[in-house]
Amino acid sequence: MPDPPPLGAGDPTQIGTSRLVGVLGRGGQGSVYLGLAPDGRKVAVKVLHDRMVMDSKARMRFIREAEIAQRVAAFCTAQVLDVGFQANVPYVVSEYIAGPSLHHLVTEDGPRTGSSLDRLAVTTLTALAAIHRAGIIHRDFKPGNVIMGPEGPVVIDFGIARFAGHHATTGQGIVGTPAYIAPEQIANQPAGTRSDVFAWAATMVFAATGRVAFGKGGAALPAIIHAVLHEEPDLSAVPERLRPLLAAALAKRPGARPGVHDLLAVLTDDDRTREEPEADAGAPAASSTASVSTLFLPAAGASTGQTAGTASSPPTEVIPPFGQRVAAVFNGRSGAVTALAVDDSRGRPVVVSADVDRTLWAWDLVTGQPVGEPMHGHADRITKVLITCVDGAPTVVSSDRNGRVKTWDMASGACVREWDEVGDIVTVSRWEGRAVLIRGGGTVVEFFDLSDGALIRRPLTLPFYRYDPGATPVISQLAVAEWDGRQVIVAGCRADTILRRAVWVFDPASGDLAPAPRRMVGGSIELMGVIERVGQPLVVTYGRAPVLGRRMIRTWSLATGEQAVKIDQAATFRRGTDSLAVAQLDGGPALLATARDATLRVWDLTTGRRIGEPIRCRIGRVVALAVTRVAGFPVAVAGGADGSVHAWSLAS
């Protein structure tokens, strides 16, 4: 290939550790440069336009593209090597694939024919199958996004991709390239795997003929849209052996199109390949990563719960024994509870729970009476609920699987503010006197002012490549802790592989990364809590351990990385822990966790021994867990798959 154009007068010469040597392309979102890594290998460096840096949606789309690409198998896309910020401008460094786009190749050299066309069809379908296995719908598969690399085609540009089951519409018109997107996308309806099948077939028509399947070359946009919606594709020049297959894949209705594996079965004469399920036929199965509550974090703006009961609370001289069910039972309005939080900062515990109907309910834990109005407005399953105080008012913070975060006035149920596609790994804190939303996505941590929604400091990036250069970790848990008199952010990461370093600590004031402890916390983290123990922060994690890759609960000193206390856990918990919380009980710091058998167990984090007998929750699978106080004694609050929320005494 010819060398790319040289850098312009306004182009940077260095991004991160990469020296820039040429311009690979420019677009509406940013510029892509050819760079040289410190070891001399060529890399592609994508940089967001300066004018878009303060546009939170544009910034999140940019970072989200890298997050999505990291989830896809390396053989079918350009591997992401680094994500970071320079002078507040985000950038992504990825593997450089030398080769023209399919569009450029066909335009310059003519249509693909014979076995070359067959190989192209099979390899691009295989790549699409891998993208779908990662739970991703590409939504913009087209000749310009297929790079004909020296080792075969790769698929690029995940800028408008979405996770399967995230059925949000944009409200911004057509998303994608009209000549290659499916009718349902033009109609602003949810895109699924069959939408990508349609785009693949339209791409293969172009590869085989040099013409688009819908609308004649140079046709105006309205004519192209009308053709996609109402006309049959032009397959007259497509080889006869492929014509029936592509005609079926270009059906107007998604359900009438074959799946990726059906197409591969025909192209490879493999009758064993099964029909794939529709990704947009319903929401994906619930993640095994259930909610985590970190409850003893004074810096997070949450009360430690050391409040006295009010006159209408149960009398403090009658303390129910450990494990006894207490308080009022709340039955979910629309099925399973998906997340919950408890606020007792005003002297009386109030629970806010989310259900599968994407509604938030606030209610008094003692009486069971509603507090304020229901909170409606999420378009996808709510995965996290937090309660804090913003400008003197109790405020609910909620996030959903679509990455949307909303804040609500608890008294009125009104939505105060929302962030689109921010991410569902969130926590809250107080910083420099203001309430702050902390968001983790991919390997980036961002900070937003809860009062006005503004980004308040330079985002922080985990330099995972220093310890795990071949891995693609994502932040799975966030917590705030006090360490040596300062507030720190603790980020836990998960990955498909075992990480050498799975816990990172930042000083948000300076943006500095805390030095690596003598012994790094490795593995892959699904649940995490942080609590004070003997004057130092203690990290409790559940996930795959470095040794043998088994799942288990572990405890770590944040300062040294050494195991703090060994938890005596049954095989039930190693096989599957659904929810985890840490809290200060009367005897000191404690860990609460529920297993797949809907049993709640409590451990003393000083000795590692279990407190009391296991509590049989009898509410189905426990998907949300928190701790509060009722009339002075500690109480565990759990939300279940049966839609109810119950509470049990933790008095020892």
C-alpha positions as CSV (number, residue, x, y, z in Angstrom):
1,M,0.0,0.0,0.0
2,P,1.2,3.6,-0.6
3,D,2.3,5.6,2.4
4,P,-0.4,7.6,4.1
5,P,-0.5,11.4,3.7
6,P,1.9,13.3,6.0
7,L,0.8,15.1,9.2
8,G,-0.7,18.5,8.8
9,A,0.4,21.7,10.5
10,G,-2.3,21.3,13.2
11,D,-1.8,17.5,13.8
12,P,-0.2,16.2,17.0
13,T,3.2,14.4,16.7
14,Q,2.9,12.3,19.8
15,I,-0.2,10.6,21.4
16,G,0.5,8.6,24.6
17,T,3.6,6.5,23.9
18,S,3.0,6.5,20.1
19,R,4.9,8.7,17.7
20,L,2.6,9.8,14.8
21,V,4.0,9.6,11.3
22,G,1.0,9.9,9.0
23,V,-2.8,10.5,8.5
24,L,-4.9,7.4,7.8
25,G,-8.2,9.1,7.7
26,R,-10.4,11.9,9.0
27,G,-14.1,11.8,9.8
28,G,-16.9,13.6,11.6
29,Q,-15.9,12.2,14.9
30,G,-12.1,12.4,14.8
31,S,-8.9,11.6,13.0
32,V,-7.0,8.4,12.6
33,Y,-3.2,8.5,12.5
34,L,-0.5,6.0,11.7
35,G,1.7,5.7,14.7
36,L,4.8,3.9,15.8
37,A,4.8,2.2,19.2
38,P,7.9,2.3,21.4
39,D,8.9,-1.1,20.1
40,G,8.7,0.1,16.5
41,R,5.5,-1.7,15.4
42,K,2.9,0.3,13.5
43,V,-0.3,1.2,15.3
44,A,-3.5,3.1,14.4
45,V,-4.2,6.0,16.8
46,K,-7.8,7.4,16.7
47,V,-8.3,10.9,18.4
48,L,-11.5,12.6,19.1
49,H,-11.9,16.1,17.5
50,D,-11.1,18.9,19.9
51,R,-14.5,20.5,19.3
52,M,-16.3,17.4,20.5
53,V,-14.3,16.8,23.8
54,M,-16.8,18.6,26.0
55,D,-19.7,16.9,24.3
56,S,-20.4,14.1,26.9
57,K,-22.4,12.0,24.4
58,A,-19.7,12.2,21.7
59,R,-17.0,11.4,24.2
60,M,-18.9,8.4,25.6
61,R,-19.5,7.1,22.0
62,F,-15.8,7.4,21.3
63,I,-14.8,5.5,24.5
64,R,-17.6,3.0,24.1
65,E,-16.4,2.0,20.6
66,A,-13.1,0.9,22.1
67,E,-14.9,-0.9,25.0
68,I,-17.0,-2.8,22.5
69,A,-14.0,-3.7,20.2
70,Q,-12.2,-5.1,23.3
71,R,-15.0,-7.7,23.7
72,V,-14.7,-9.1,20.2
73,A,-12.4,-12.0,19.3
74,A,-9.0,-10.6,18.1
75,F,-9.0,-12.5,14.8
76,C,-11.9,-10.6,13.4
77,T,-11.2,-7.0,14.3
78,A,-8.3,-4.6,15.1
79,Q,-7.1,-5.3,18.6
80,V,-7.4,-2.4,21.0
81,L,-3.9,-1.8,22.6
82,D,-4.5,1.3,24.8
83,V,-7.2,3.8,25.7
84,G,-6.3,7.1,27.3
85,F,-6.5,10.8,27.5
86,Q,-4.0,13.5,26.5
87,A,-4.7,17.1,27.4
88,N,-8.3,15.9,28.2
89,V,-8.7,14.5,24.6
90,P,-9.5,10.8,24.5
91,Y,-7.6,8.5,22.2
92,V,-7.6,4.8,21.2
93,V,-4.5,2.9,20.1
94,S,-5.2,-0.2,18.1
95,E,-3.5,-2.8,15.9
96,Y,-2.7,-1.4,12.5
97,I,-4.2,-3.6,9.7
98,A,-2.4,-2.9,6.4
99,G,-4.8,-3.2,3.6
100,P,-7.6,-1.4,1.7
101,S,-11.2,-1.4,2.6
102,L,-13.5,-3.8,0.7
103,H,-15.2,-0.7,-0.8
104,H,-11.8,0.6,-2.1
105,L,-10.7,-2.8,-3.4
106,V,-13.9,-3.4,-5.4
107,T,-14.0,0.2,-6.7
108,E,-10.4,0.1,-7.9
109,D,-10.0,-3.6,-8.9
110,G,-13.5,-4.6,-9.7
111,P,-16.0,-7.2,-8.2
112,R,-14.8,-10.3,-6.4
113,T,-15.4,-13.5,-8.3
114,G,-15.1,-17.3,-7.9
115,S,-13.4,-18.7,-4.8
116,S,-12.3,-15.2,-3.8
117,L,-15.9,-14.2,-3.3
118,D,-16.8,-17.5,-1.5
119,R,-13.8,-17.0,0.9
120,L,-14.9,-13.4,1.5
121,A,-18.5,-14.5,2.3
122,V,-17.4,-17.2,4.8
123,T,-14.7,-15.2,6.6
124,T,-16.9,-12.1,7.0
125,L,-19.7,-14.3,8.3
126,T,-17.3,-16.0,10.7
127,A,-16.3,-12.6,12.0
128,L,-19.9,-11.5,12.3
129,A,-20.7,-14.7,14.3
130,A,-17.8,-13.9,16.7
131,I,-19.1,-10.3,17.1
132,H,-22.6,-11.7,18.0
133,R,-21.1,-14.3,20.4
134,A,-19.6,-11.3,22.3
135,G,-23.2,-10.0,22.7
136,I,-22.7,-7.2,20.2
137,I,-24.9,-5.9,17.3
138,H,-22.6,-4.0,14.8
139,R,-25.4,-2.0,13.2
140,D,-23.1,-0.5,10.5
141,F,-21.6,-3.5,8.6
142,K,-20.7,-2.3,5.1
143,P,-17.9,-2.5,2.6
144,G,-16.1,0.5,4.1
145,N,-15.9,-1.2,7.4
146,V,-14.3,-4.4,6.1
147,I,-10.5,-4.1,5.9
148,M,-8.9,-6.6,3.6
149,G,-5.8,-7.3,5.7
150,P,-2.9,-9.5,4.8
151,E,-4.2,-12.3,7.0
152,G,-7.9,-12.0,5.9
153,P,-10.8,-9.5,6.3
154,V,-11.3,-7.8,9.6
155,V,-14.4,-5.8,10.7
156,I,-13.8,-2.3,12.1
157,D,-15.8,0.8,13.4
158,F,-18.0,-0.1,16.3
159,G,-19.0,3.5,16.8
160,I,-22.7,2.8,16.7
161,A,-22.7,-0.8,17.8
162,R,-24.8,-1.9,20.7
163,F,-24.9,-4.8,23.1
164,A,-27.5,-7.4,22.2
165,G,-30.8,-6.8,24.1
166,H,-30.2,-3.1,24.5
167,H,-33.2,-2.0,22.5
168,A,-32.9,1.7,22.7
169,T,-33.9,3.9,19.8
170,T,-31.9,7.0,19.0
171,G,-34.5,9.6,18.3
172,Q,-32.0,11.1,16.0
173,G,-33.1,9.7,12.6
174,I,-31.3,6.9,10.7
175,V,-28.3,5.4,12.4
176,G,-26.0,3.6,9.9
177,T,-25.4,3.8,6.1
178,P,-28.8,3.7,4.3
179,A,-27.8,1.4,1.4
180,Y,-26.7,-1.3,3.8
181,I,-28.9,-1.1,6.9
182,A,-32.0,-3.1,7.4
183,P,-35.6,-1.8,7.1
184,E,-36.1,-2.0,10.9
185,Q,-33.1,0.3,11.5
186,I,-34.5,2.9,8.9
187,A,-37.8,2.7,10.9
188,N,-35.8,3.4,14.1
189,Q,-36.7,0.1,15.6
190,P,-34.5,-2.2,17.6
191,A,-31.6,-3.8,15.6
192,G,-30.8,-7.5,16.2
193,T,-28.5,-10.1,14.7
194,R,-30.7,-10.4,11.7
195,S,-30.1,-6.7,11.0
196,D,-26.4,-7.4,10.7
197,V,-27.3,-10.3,8.4
198,F,-29.2,-7.9,6.1
199,A,-26.1,-5.6,6.0
200,W,-23.8,-8.5,5.3
201,A,-25.9,-9.6,2.4
202,A,-26.0,-6.1,1.0
203,T,-22.2,-5.9,1.4
204,M,-21.8,-9.2,-0.5
205,V,-24.0,-7.9,-3.3
206,F,-21.6,-5.0,-3.7
207,A,-18.6,-7.3,-3.5
208,A,-20.0,-9.5,-6.2
209,T,-21.3,-6.8,-8.6
210,G,-19.7,-3.5,-7.7
211,R,-23.2,-2.0,-7.3
212,V,-25.5,-1.5,-4.3
213,A,-28.4,-3.9,-3.8
214,F,-30.9,-1.1,-3.4
215,G,-31.2,2.1,-5.4
216,K,-29.1,2.8,-8.5
217,G,-25.6,4.2,-8.2
218,G,-25.7,7.8,-7.3
219,A,-29.4,7.7,-6.3
220,A,-30.6,10.3,-3.8
221,L,-31.1,9.3,-0.1
222,P,-34.9,9.2,-0.3
223,A,-34.7,6.9,-3.3
224,I,-32.4,4.5,-1.5
225,I,-34.5,4.5,1.6
226,H,-37.7,3.8,-0.4
227,A,-35.9,0.9,-2.2
228,V,-34.7,-0.7,1.1
229,L,-38.2,-0.5,2.5
230,H,-40.4,-1.4,-0.5
231,E,-38.4,-2.8,-3.4
232,E,-36.7,-6.0,-4.2
233,P,-32.8,-6.0,-4.3
234,D,-31.1,-6.0,-7.6
235,L,-29.4,-9.4,-7.7
236,S,-29.2,-9.8,-11.5
237,A,-25.4,-9.8,-11.5
238,V,-24.9,-11.9,-8.4
239,P,-23.5,-15.4,-9.2
240,E,-26.4,-18.0,-9.4
241,R,-25.0,-20.1,-6.5
242,L,-25.2,-17.1,-4.1
243,R,-28.4,-15.5,-5.4
244,P,-31.0,-17.5,-3.3
245,L,-28.9,-17.1,-0.2
246,L,-28.5,-13.4,-0.5
247,A,-32.2,-12.9,-1.5
248,A,-33.3,-14.7,1.8
249,A,-30.9,-12.6,3.9
250,L,-32.3,-9.4,2.3
251,A,-35.9,-10.2,3.4
252,K,-37.8,-7.2,4.7
253,R,-38.8,-8.9,8.0
254,P,-36.1,-9.9,10.4
255,G,-37.8,-13.1,11.2
256,A,-37.8,-14.2,7.6
257,R,-34.0,-13.9,7.3
258,P,-31.7,-16.8,8.0
259,G,-29.3,-16.6,10.9
260,V,-25.5,-16.3,10.6
261,H,-25.0,-19.9,11.4
262,D,-27.6,-21.0,8.9
263,L,-25.8,-19.0,6.2
264,L,-22.4,-20.5,7.3
265,A,-24.0,-24.0,7.1
266,V,-25.0,-23.5,3.5
267,L,-21.8,-21.9,2.4
268,T,-19.7,-24.6,4.1
269,D,-22.0,-27.6,3.5
270,D,-22.2,-28.2,7.2
271,D,-25.6,-29.5,8.2
272,R,-24.6,-29.7,11.9
273,T,-24.7,-25.9,12.4
274,R,-27.8,-25.0,14.4
275,E,-30.1,-22.1,13.8
276,E,-29.0,-19.2,16.1
277,P,-31.5,-17.5,18.4
278,E,-32.6,-14.0,17.6
279,A,-30.7,-11.6,19.7
280,D,-33.6,-9.1,19.6
281,A,-36.3,-11.6,20.5
282,G,-36.0,-10.7,24.1
283,A,-33.6,-9.5,26.8
284,P,-30.5,-11.5,27.4
285,A,-30.2,-13.7,30.4
286,A,-29.4,-11.9,33.6
287,S,-25.7,-11.6,34.3
288,S,-24.2,-13.7,37.1
289,T,-22.7,-10.5,38.4
290,A,-25.4,-9.3,40.8
291,S,-25.4,-6.1,42.8
292,V,-22.8,-5.1,45.3
293,S,-23.4,-2.7,48.2
294,T,-20.4,-1.0,49.8
295,L,-22.0,0.4,52.9
296,F,-19.3,1.7,55.2
297,L,-17.8,4.5,53.1
298,P,-18.3,7.9,54.9
299,A,-16.7,9.7,52.0
300,A,-19.5,8.4,49.7
301,G,-22.0,10.6,51.3
302,A,-23.9,7.7,52.8
303,S,-24.7,7.5,56.5
304,T,-23.0,4.8,58.6
305,G,-26.4,4.0,60.0
306,Q,-25.6,4.8,63.6
307,T,-28.9,6.5,64.1
308,A,-31.6,6.1,66.8
309,G,-35.1,4.9,66.0
310,T,-38.0,7.2,66.0
311,A,-41.1,7.0,68.2
312,S,-43.0,4.7,65.9
313,S,-40.0,2.3,65.4
314,P,-40.1,-1.0,67.2
315,P,-39.0,-0.5,70.9
316,T,-35.2,-0.8,71.2
317,E,-35.5,-3.0,74.4
318,V,-37.0,-5.8,72.2
319,I,-34.2,-6.8,70.0
320,P,-35.0,-9.7,67.6
321,P,-32.4,-12.5,67.5
322,F,-30.0,-13.0,64.6
323,G,-31.8,-14.3,61.5
324,Q,-35.4,-13.4,62.6
325,R,-37.4,-11.7,59.9
326,V,-38.2,-8.1,60.8
327,A,-39.8,-5.0,59.4
328,A,-42.5,-4.8,56.7
329,V,-42.4,-7.0,53.6
330,F,-42.6,-5.2,50.3
331,N,-43.9,-7.0,47.3
332,G,-42.6,-5.9,43.9
333,R,-45.2,-4.5,41.5
334,S,-43.9,-6.2,38.4
335,G,-41.9,-9.2,39.2
336,A,-38.2,-9.7,40.2
337,V,-36.3,-7.0,42.1
338,T,-33.2,-6.1,40.0
339,A,-31.4,-3.6,42.4
340,L,-32.0,-1.8,45.7
341,A,-30.4,0.7,48.2
342,V,-31.3,1.8,51.7
343,D,-31.1,5.4,53.1
344,D,-31.3,6.0,56.9
345,S,-29.7,9.4,57.0
346,R,-33.0,11.0,58.2
347,G,-33.5,8.7,61.2
348,R,-35.7,6.1,59.5
349,P,-34.7,3.5,56.9
350,V,-36.1,4.1,53.4
351,V,-35.6,1.4,50.7
352,V,-35.5,2.2,47.0
353,S,-35.9,-0.9,44.9
354,A,-36.1,-1.5,41.1
355,D,-38.2,-4.1,39.4
356,V,-38.1,-5.8,36.0
357,D,-40.7,-3.3,34.8
358,R,-37.9,-0.7,35.1
359,T,-39.7,1.2,37.8
360,L,-38.1,2.5,41.1
361,W,-40.2,2.4,44.3
362,A,-39.3,4.1,47.6
363,W,-40.9,2.9,50.7
364,D,-40.6,2.9,54.5
365,L,-38.9,-0.2,55.7
366,V,-40.7,-0.2,59.1
367,T,-44.2,0.5,57.9
368,G,-44.1,-0.7,54.3
369,Q,-45.8,2.6,53.2
370,P,-44.7,4.3,50.0
371,V,-42.4,7.3,50.2
372,G,-43.0,9.7,47.3
373,E,-44.1,8.7,43.8
374,P,-42.9,5.8,41.7
375,M,-40.0,6.7,39.4
376,H,-40.5,5.7,35.7
377,G,-38.3,6.4,32.7
378,H,-35.6,3.8,32.2
379,A,-35.7,1.9,28.9
380,D,-33.8,-1.1,30.0
381,R,-33.2,-3.3,33.1
382,I,-32.0,-1.2,36.1
383,T,-28.8,-2.7,37.4
384,K,-27.7,-0.2,40.1
385,V,-29.5,2.0,42.7
386,L,-27.7,4.5,44.9
387,I,-29.0,7.1,47.3
388,T,-27.2,10.3,48.1
389,C,-27.9,14.0,48.9
390,V,-27.8,16.6,46.2
391,D,-28.3,20.3,47.1
392,G,-29.9,19.3,50.4
393,A,-32.5,16.9,48.9
394,P,-32.5,13.1,49.1
395,T,-31.6,11.9,45.6
396,V,-31.9,8.5,43.9
397,V,-29.2,7.6,41.3
398,S,-30.0,4.7,39.0
399,S,-28.3,3.1,36.0
400,D,-29.5,0.5,33.5
401,R,-28.0,-2.0,31.1
402,N,-28.2,0.5,28.3
403,G,-25.7,2.7,30.0
404,R,-28.1,5.4,30.9
405,V,-27.9,7.0,34.4
406,K,-30.7,9.1,35.9
407,T,-31.1,11.0,39.1
408,W,-34.5,11.4,40.8
409,D,-36.0,13.6,43.5
410,M,-37.1,11.0,46.1
411,A,-40.0,13.0,47.3
412,S,-41.7,13.8,44.0
413,G,-40.4,10.9,41.9
414,A,-39.4,13.4,39.2
415,C,-36.3,12.7,37.0
416,V,-33.9,15.5,37.7
417,R,-31.0,14.7,35.3
418,E,-29.8,12.0,33.0
419,W,-26.7,10.9,31.2
420,D,-27.0,8.9,28.0
421,E,-24.7,5.9,27.5
422,V,-22.5,6.8,30.5
423,G,-22.4,3.2,31.7
424,D,-23.9,1.1,34.5
425,I,-20.8,0.7,36.7
426,V,-21.3,3.7,39.0
427,T,-21.0,4.9,42.5
428,V,-21.4,8.2,44.3
429,S,-19.2,10.3,46.6
430,R,-18.7,13.8,47.9
431,W,-15.7,15.7,46.6
432,E,-14.7,19.3,47.4
433,G,-18.1,19.8,49.0
434,R,-20.3,18.6,46.1
435,A,-22.0,15.3,45.2
436,V,-20.2,13.4,42.5
437,L,-21.2,10.6,40.2
438,I,-18.3,8.2,39.5
439,R,-18.6,6.1,36.3
440,G,-16.5,3.2,35.1
441,G,-16.6,2.0,31.5
442,G,-14.0,-0.1,29.8
443,T,-10.8,1.0,31.4
444,V,-11.8,4.6,32.0
445,V,-13.1,6.3,35.2
446,E,-15.1,9.6,34.8
447,F,-16.4,12.1,37.3
448,F,-19.6,14.1,37.0
449,D,-21.1,16.8,39.2
450,L,-24.6,15.6,40.3
451,S,-25.9,19.1,40.6
452,D,-25.3,20.3,37.0
453,G,-24.2,17.1,35.2
454,A,-20.8,18.5,34.1
455,L,-17.6,16.5,33.8
456,I,-15.5,17.9,36.6
457,R,-12.0,16.6,36.1
458,R,-9.8,14.8,33.6
459,P,-10.9,11.1,33.2
460,L,-8.6,8.5,34.7
461,T,-7.4,5.5,32.6
462,L,-6.2,2.1,33.9
463,P,-2.8,1.3,32.4
464,F,-3.6,-2.4,32.3
465,Y,-1.2,-3.0,29.5
466,R,1.7,-2.6,32.0
467,Y,0.7,-5.9,33.7
468,D,-1.7,-7.6,31.3
469,P,-0.8,-6.5,27.7
470,G,-2.7,-9.3,26.0
471,A,-5.9,-9.0,28.1
472,T,-9.0,-6.9,27.5
473,P,-10.2,-6.1,31.0
474,V,-13.3,-3.9,31.8
475,I,-14.1,-2.2,35.1
476,S,-16.7,-4.3,36.8
477,Q,-16.9,-2.7,40.3
478,L,-16.3,0.7,41.8
479,A,-16.0,1.8,45.4
480,V,-14.8,4.9,47.4
481,A,-12.6,4.5,50.5
482,E,-10.6,6.5,53.0
483,W,-6.9,5.7,52.9
484,D,-4.2,7.5,54.9
485,G,-6.5,10.5,55.4
486,R,-7.5,10.9,51.7
487,Q,-10.3,9.7,49.5
488,V,-9.4,7.1,46.9
489,I,-11.3,5.3,44.1
490,V,-11.0,1.5,44.0
491,A,-11.7,-0.1,40.7
492,G,-12.2,-3.9,40.3
493,C,-11.8,-5.5,36.8
494,R,-12.9,-8.6,35.1
495,A,-11.7,-10.3,31.9
496,D,-12.0,-13.5,30.0
497,T,-8.5,-14.3,31.2
498,I,-6.9,-14.3,34.7
499,L,-5.5,-10.8,35.3
500,R,-2.2,-10.2,37.1
501,R,-3.7,-7.0,38.4
502,A,-7.4,-6.9,38.9
503,V,-7.7,-4.0,41.5
504,W,-6.6,-0.5,40.9
505,V,-6.5,2.5,43.3
506,F,-6.6,6.2,42.2
507,D,-6.3,9.5,44.0
508,P,-9.1,11.5,42.4
509,A,-7.6,14.8,43.6
510,S,-4.3,14.4,41.7
511,G,-5.3,11.7,39.2
512,D,-2.3,9.7,40.3
513,L,-2.4,5.9,40.4
514,A,-1.5,4.5,43.8
515,P,1.7,2.4,43.7
516,A,1.2,-1.3,43.1
517,P,1.2,-3.1,46.4
518,R,3.9,-5.7,47.2
519,R,1.4,-8.4,46.2
520,M,-1.0,-7.4,43.5
521,V,-4.6,-8.6,43.7
522,G,-5.1,-10.7,40.6
523,G,-7.9,-12.8,39.1
524,S,-11.1,-11.6,37.6
525,I,-13.6,-9.7,39.8
526,E,-17.3,-10.0,39.6
527,L,-18.4,-8.5,43.0
528,M,-16.5,-6.2,45.4
529,G,-16.8,-4.3,48.6
530,V,-14.5,-2.1,50.6
531,I,-14.7,-1.5,54.4
532,E,-12.5,-0.1,57.2
533,R,-10.8,-2.8,59.3
534,V,-8.3,-1.9,62.1
535,G,-7.9,1.6,60.7
536,Q,-7.1,0.4,57.1
537,P,-9.3,-0.2,54.1
538,L,-10.0,-3.9,53.4
539,V,-11.1,-5.1,49.9
540,V,-13.5,-8.1,49.7
541,T,-13.9,-9.7,46.2
542,Y,-15.7,-12.5,44.6
543,G,-14.6,-13.9,41.3
544,R,-12.0,-16.1,39.7
545,A,-8.8,-16.5,41.7
546,P,-5.4,-16.7,40.0
547,V,-4.8,-20.2,41.3
548,L,-6.7,-22.8,39.2
549,G,-9.2,-20.0,38.1
550,R,-11.8,-21.1,40.7
551,R,-14.4,-18.6,41.9
552,M,-14.2,-17.7,45.6
553,I,-14.5,-14.9,48.1
554,R,-11.2,-13.3,49.1
555,T,-10.2,-10.5,51.4
556,W,-7.2,-8.2,50.8
557,S,-5.4,-5.3,52.4
558,L,-5.6,-2.4,50.1
559,A,-2.1,-1.2,51.2
560,T,-0.2,-4.5,50.8
561,G,-2.3,-6.8,48.7
562,E,-1.8,-9.5,51.3
563,Q,-4.7,-11.7,52.3
564,A,-6.3,-10.1,55.3
565,V,-8.4,-13.0,56.7
566,K,-9.4,-16.3,55.3
567,I,-13.2,-16.8,54.8
568,D,-14.5,-20.2,55.5
569,Q,-16.8,-20.7,52.6
570,A,-18.8,-23.7,51.5
571,A,-18.6,-25.1,48.0
572,T,-22.0,-23.5,47.3
573,F,-20.5,-20.1,47.5
574,R,-17.6,-21.0,45.3
575,R,-19.9,-22.2,42.6
576,G,-22.0,-19.1,42.6
577,T,-22.3,-16.0,44.8
578,D,-25.2,-13.8,43.7
579,S,-24.8,-10.7,45.9
580,L,-22.3,-9.3,48.4
581,A,-22.2,-6.5,50.9
582,V,-19.9,-5.3,53.6
583,A,-21.0,-3.3,56.7
584,Q,-20.0,-2.4,60.3
585,L,-22.1,-4.5,62.7
586,D,-22.0,-4.2,66.5
587,G,-19.0,-6.6,66.7
588,G,-17.0,-4.9,63.9
589,P,-16.7,-5.2,60.1
590,A,-18.7,-8.0,58.5
591,L,-19.3,-9.6,55.2
592,L,-22.7,-10.7,53.9
593,A,-23.1,-12.9,50.8
594,T,-25.9,-14.9,49.2
595,A,-25.4,-18.1,47.2
596,R,-27.5,-19.6,44.4
597,D,-29.5,-21.6,47.0
598,A,-31.0,-18.2,48.3
599,T,-29.1,-18.6,51.6
600,L,-27.6,-15.5,53.3
601,R,-24.4,-16.1,55.4
602,V,-22.5,-13.5,57.5
603,W,-18.8,-13.6,58.4
604,D,-16.7,-11.6,60.9
605,L,-14.0,-9.9,58.9
606,T,-11.7,-9.8,61.9
607,T,-11.6,-13.5,62.5
608,G,-13.0,-15.0,59.2
609,R,-15.5,-17.0,61.2
610,R,-19.2,-17.2,60.4
611,I,-21.7,-15.2,62.5
612,G,-24.9,-17.0,63.4
613,E,-26.6,-19.7,61.4
614,P,-27.3,-19.4,57.6
615,I,-30.5,-17.4,56.9
616,R,-32.9,-19.1,54.5
617,C,-34.3,-16.2,52.5
618,R,-37.1,-18.0,50.8
619,I,-37.6,-15.2,48.2
620,G,-36.1,-17.0,45.2
621,R,-32.7,-16.0,44.0
622,V,-31.3,-13.0,46.0
623,V,-30.3,-10.4,43.4
624,A,-29.8,-7.3,45.7
625,L,-28.4,-6.9,49.2
626,A,-27.9,-4.0,51.6
627,V,-27.5,-3.3,55.3
628,T,-29.2,-0.7,57.5
629,R,-30.4,-0.2,61.1
630,V,-33.9,-0.4,62.6
631,A,-34.3,1.0,66.1
632,G,-30.5,0.7,66.6
633,F,-29.9,-2.9,65.6
634,P,-28.4,-4.0,62.3
635,V,-30.7,-5.4,59.6
636,A,-30.0,-7.1,56.3
637,V,-32.3,-6.1,53.4
638,A,-32.6,-8.4,50.4
639,G,-34.5,-8.3,47.2
640,G,-35.5,-11.5,45.4
641,A,-36.4,-13.0,42.1
642,D,-40.0,-13.4,43.4
643,G,-40.4,-9.6,43.5
644,S,-40.4,-9.2,47.3
645,V,-38.0,-7.4,49.6
646,H,-37.5,-8.8,53.1
647,A,-35.3,-7.8,56.1
648,W,-33.6,-10.0,58.8
649,S,-32.0,-9.0,62.1
650,L,-28.3,-9.2,62.3
651,A,-28.2,-8.5,66.1
652,S,-25.6,-10.8,67.7
